[in-house]
Amino acid sequence: MAFALAGPYESVDIGELRGQGVSQVLVNVMWRSVEPQRGVVDHSYLDFIANMIRGYRAAGLDVILDLGHYEAPNWLLAMPNARFRDQTGFTYTATPEPNLVFAVQYRPLAANFINTVFDALGTNFTAVRVGGGHWGELTYPSTTTNGHTDARYFAFDDAAAIANPVPAWKPGQPSPNGEALRFANWYLDSLTDYQNWQIDTVRQRYGGPTAGVFPSYGMRDGDIETAAASNLSGTTSVEINGEIQRGYDHARHVDAITDPKAAVWGTWGESDAAVNFLGGLARAKGVALMVENASPVTRTQLQQIVDRARRNRAVIYLAVRAADFACGCSGKATMGDLAAVAS
């Protein structure tokens, strides 16, 4: 299993990382920075990223690319239906992720960004991460009130209405003809479609592992039926946790992957259940597993994450936030600890 590190990297000595067991680093490239105006590419930004990558490679490090189409430029977000809208009419604007799930007419613009990145940076990456939602994960937006997840389903913009199988129905209303279950399946299948579009688009230029980023614990068998039986009113456990609203049906999404070089990237390495579940899905599908930690970790937690990643045959462990490992503070695992578990 390869060990990788996520930035920012100002607090670490890049030249020493190989000796500390790290062989790869993560590089993020954001759409809003590449194309701040429609059709106008900021070549200075791409040159900066390219020079940074050359420096990493000169230090003997391979590079994982994180495609930042989940941070869209303002000119796109101002277009009709480019933002997600829920059943109450609330439009999500807290972060700049675009509605490429339902507003499929904008996907060619995102594809153009992806091609621009590959044109400028090449395709020599150990993996390319896709997800397209919040923090680059495969997810719908999420909103909370006083720590409670709201029963918001972000599929009520005008573009979504065209495909909605029950356009007159809203979550919480009675479902005499199975409207809730039909809506839920369509809602989750739409995210699966977005996943596969991302993988297919990257595959046109890149031949290596294309990793869908899967957050949290994920839904389990029977969750969707239980929630639908309550008309998606937000009262069931899986909705209180926000799993359905955010689209965390990992089994559905992974099962729909058709690309043998796709990969499953889990963001919650601290959770035995989450890693074991995603590992099982990846093995059943015959694709690679990659894992990262979600929060700062202690030395003991780091060892546990690495052990469970190895048990599940993960090919990459990403140590998230170099600054946490470099600070030597608050009981956090250090770069020395990382080197020890990597050996």
N, C-alpha and C positions, 0 to 999 in steps of 0.2 A: 504494500500500500504506500502510495506517495503522500508526502506531507506538503501542504501548501499553506500560504499565509495571505491574509487579506489586510489591506492597508487601513488607514494611512501609514506610510512607511518612514515618516520623518524621524521616528524615535528608534529605528533599527539601522544597523550597518548592513546594507545590501550585500557587501562583499563577504560578510561573515555567515550569511544564512546557510549556505551549503554545508558549512562545518557544524551548523546547529541542527542539521537533519532536514532542513527545508529545501525542496527541489523545485517548487513552483510558487508563483505569485499570481494574485488575481488583479486584473486591470478592468476598470469600468469605463465605458465610453457612452456618453449621454447624448441622446438625440437633440435635446434642446441646446446643447453646446455645439454640436456638429452643424446644425442647420438653424441658426437663430432667426433667420428670415427664410420664407419659402423659396427654395431654389438657390439659396445663397449659402455656400459651404464655408465654414470657418476653417480654412486650411492651416492657420497658425495653431489652432487647438489640436487638429489631427497630427501636425508635425510635432507638437509637444508630446502627445501620447506615443508617437512612433519613436521619438528619441528616448523616452522613458523605457519603452520596451527594449530598445537596443542596449540600454544600460543594464537591464535585468539579464538579458541573454549573455552579455559580456561577463557577468558575474556567475555564469553557469546555471542560470535559472530558466526554467520553462515558464510559459505564460498561459493562464486561463483567461479567456475573454468573457466579460459580462456585458451583453448587449443591452444598452440602456434605452430601448424604445419605450420603456415604462415611464420615462421622464420626457414627455413630449414638449415640443416648443409651443409658445403661446399662440402663434399663428394657427396651429392646428386646433388647439383647445378652444379657440374662439369660433370654430366652425359648427354648424348645426349638428346636434347629436354626438359631438365629439367628447362630451362628458356623460358619465353615468347618471341616470335618474331613477329614483325608487318609486314605489307605488303611491307615496304621498305627494309626489311632485318635487321632492327634494333633490337638488342637483349636487353631486359630490365634487367639491373643489379643494379639499384640504391638501391634496398632493396632485402633481401633474400627470397622473396616469391617464392615458386616452382610452376611450371606449372603442377598442378595436374588436371587441367581442361581437357587437351587434352592428356597429357602423362599419360594415365590411368595405364600403367604398373608400375608406381611408387606409386600408391595408397596403395598397400599392405605394403610398407615401412612406409607410414604415419600411417596406421592402427596399425602396430607394435608399433610405438611410442605411439599412444593413449592407447593401451593395457598396455604398460610399465608404463605409468602414472597411470592408474587405479590400476595396481598391487601394485604400491608403495604408492599411496595416498588414495586408497579406492574409494568409490563412494558416500560418504555422503556429497553431495553438494546440495545447494538450486537450482542451475541452472548450466548448462555447456554451454559456449558460443562457437559457431563455426562460420565460415565465410570463412576462408582459404585464403583470399587475403590481400591486403595492410592494415596494422593496425588490422588485424583479421576480416575485413569486407568482405562481399560477393561482390567481385569486381575484375575486371581485373586491370592491372597496368594503371597508368596515367602518361602522360608526358606533360609538358607545356613549352612554349617558350615565354619569356617576358610577363608572365601572361596569355597568350592565350593557350587554350587547343588544342593540335594537333589532327588531324583526324587519329589517330593511332588505328588500330584494331589488337589486339594481338592474332591472330589465323592463323599464317603463318609459324609455325615451322613444321617440317616433320611429327610429330605425328598428328597435326591438319589437315594436307593435306589429311590424310587417310580418315577422316570423312567429310571433306568439300564438300557440295553438288555442289559447283561451283568452283572447284579448279583452273580453268584457269582465273577466274575473280578476280579483285582487286577493292577495294573502289575507287570511282572517275571515273571508266570506265563506258561507256554506258551499259545499261541493257535492251537490246531488248527483252529478254525472262524472265524478272523479276529476274535477277540474284541478284540485290541489296537486294530485299526483302527476297529472299530465304537465302542469306548469313546472313542477320541480324537476321532472326528467328533462324537459326541454331546457330549463335554466342550466342544469349541470352539463347536458350534452353540448350546449353552446360554448361553454368553457373548454370542453374537450376539443371542439372544432378549432377554437383559437389556438390551443396547444399544438395541434397537428399542423395548422397553417404555419406556425413559427418554425417547427422542426423542418417542414418541407421547404420553407423559404431559405433557411440557413443551409440546408443540404444542397441547394443548387450551386453553392459556392464553396462549401466546406465539407471535407470528407471524414472528419473525426467525430468524437462523441459530442452529441448535442444534448445537453442536459436540461430537462424540465425541472424547475425548482419548486419543490412541494413542501409547504409549511405545516407546522403544527402536527396534531395527532391524526387527523383524518377521520372521515365517516366510516362506519362499520355496517355490516349486513343488517338490514331491517330499519336503519335510522330514517331513511327517506319515507318508508311506509308509515312509521310511527308519527313523524311530523305531519305527513299528509292527512293522516286520520284526524288530526287536530286542526286541519285547514291552514297549516303553516302560520298559525297565530302567534308563534314565538314562545310558546309555553313549554315545549318539550326540551329535554336536556340538550339535544344536538343543536337546537336553535338558540338556547340560552348561551351556549358556548360559541355560537356564531358559525358553526361548521358548515351548515347548508347555505346560509346567506353568502358566505365567502367562497362557496364552491369546492370545499375540501373533500370531494369524492375521489380520493387518490386511486382507489381500485378501478373505478370507471375510467379515469383518465389514462392510467398506465395500460389497462387492458386494450385501449383503443390505439396504442402506439403500433405503427406498422414498420417503422424504420429500425432495422437491426442495430444501427449504430447510435440510436438514441440512448439516453441515460436517465436515471432517476437520482435527483439531488435532494437529500433531506436536510432541512434546516434546524432540526431539533435533536442534535446528537446526544443531549443530556437525557433524553427519554428512551428508556429501553423499549417500551411498547412501540413508540413511533419508528425507531430504527429497525426493529424486528419486522414490523409490518411492511415498511417500504422495502426492506431487504427481501422479504418473501415475494412481494409483487415483482421486484426486479428479476429475481431468479426465475420465477414462473414465466416471465416474458422473455428471458434470455438477454437482458440488457444490463449494463453496468450500474452499480450503486456508488454514489458519492455522498459524503456527509460533512456537515459543519456544526459548530457549536452555536447556540442561540444567544448566549449571554456570557459575561466574564466567568471563568471557571477557576476552581482551585486545582492544585496538583492532583489531588485524589479524583476529582471530577474529570480532569483531562485524561487520566489513565483509564477511567471507566469508559469514556467516550471512545478512546482508541481501541480498547478491548472489544467493545460491542461492534464497532465498525469493522474490525478484523474478523470477528465471528460471522458477520454478515457479508464478508467478501467484498467490502468496499475497496475501490481502486484509488480513491483520493480522500484524505481528510483535510479539510480547510480550517485552519485556526483563525477564527474571526477576530479582527481588530488587533493589529500588531502592537498598538499602543498599550493595550491591556497586558500583553505578555512582556512588554519591555519595561513597564513602570516599576515592577517589584513592590507593589503596594496592595494594601487591603487583603492580603492573603491570596492574591491572584497568582495563577500559574505563571512561571517565568519562561524566558527563552531557553534557559538551561533545562527546565522541566520538559519543554517541548523536545529539546535535543535528546533527553533521556528516554522519553517514551517512543521516539522515532527510531532509536537504535535497536 
